[in-house]
Amino acid sequence: QVQLVESGGGLVQPGGSLRLSCAASGSVVSITVMGWYRRAPGKERELVAIITGGRSTNYADSVKGRFTISRDNAKSTVYLQMNSLKPEDTAVYYCHVIKGNQVIWGQGTPVTVSS
């Protein structure tokens, strides 16, 4: 079993920054892909960014150049640095990891971008 604990969400003004963290615990051996999705009010869940074990990354077009995903394998933690935040980034952000054929989701952390 893998447990995911997210932190770092909150309220920020447009143009501000936040850093999300997601720490995996339990049976973390063989976790490959780690990443973040988000669900904005009234919208479908969408990919934000993912990072492989080899640290290859993929970003949604809407966040390229503003968000940076990274991981610390020793801590089994994935991070999402979010800069130049916009109101349209308001959403619940979900951490997810892939272990073998399992996809494990976190509980979500809300991010609100508003003045």
N, C-alpha and C positions, 0 to 999 in steps of 0.2 A: 504494500500500500504506500502511496505517495500522498502527502498532504502539502498543500500550497497555502502560504500566508502572504497576502499582499499588504502593502502599506504605501503611504505617500500621497494619496489623493487629497483633494480639498478644494477650496475656493481660491481662485487667482484672477487677477485683472487681466484683460487683454494685453498681450505683449509680454506677460510674465512667464515664469518657468516653474516646473514641478519635476520631481524625480520620483518615479514609481519603483518599488522594489517588490520582488516576489521570491520568497525563500521556500525551497522544497525540502521536505524532511521525510524520514521513513526510508523506504526502499528506493534510494535515488540512483543506484547503480544502473547503468544502461539508459539513462535519460539521454535522448538525442536532441531533438528540437525543443527550444523554449521560445515563448513568444507572448505577444499581447494582442488581444482583440478588444473591440469596444462596441457598445450598443448605445446609440443616442436615442433620446425619447422619440417614440413613434417610428423608429427605423430598425432595419435588420442588423444583426451583429456583423461586424466587418473586421477583416484583418487590419492590424496597425503595423506590426513588425514581427519578424521572426529571426532567430539566429540558430544556426546549427552547431553541432559539437566542434566543427572545424572553424567556427566563427564566420561562416558565410551569412550574409544578411539579406533580407528582402523587406521592402517598405511599401506601404500604400502610397500612391502618387500624392495624395493629399497631405502627407506628413514629411515627404522627402525634403531634406535640407533643414528641417526644424526639429525632428525627433532623432534620437540615437539609441539604439538597443545595444546592450552589452551583457556579458555574463561572467560570473566568477565560478568556475567549476569546483574550486576547493570549498566554496561556501554553498554550492548548489543554488545559486541565486542569479536571477535575471533582473536587469534594470532597464528602465525606459526614461531617458532624459528628454524632457519635453520643453522646448524653447519657443519663443514667439507664439505663444498660445493664442488661439482665436476662439470666439464664442462657439463656432461650429465644432470645436474639439470637445465641447461639453458632452459627457457620456459616462457610463459605467465602464471601467476598464477591467478586463479579465485576463489574468495570467493563464497560460496553458502550457503543458509540457507533453511530449510524446515519449513513451517508454515502451519499446517493442511495438505491439499493435494496440496499445492503450493510449487514449487521449484523456488527460486529467485536467480539470478546470478549477481555478480558484473561485472564491465567492464574489469577487468583484470589489473594486474600490471606485467611488464616485469622484469625478473631476468636473468642476463647474468653472467656466470661464465667463466672468461677468464683471461689469463695472458697477 
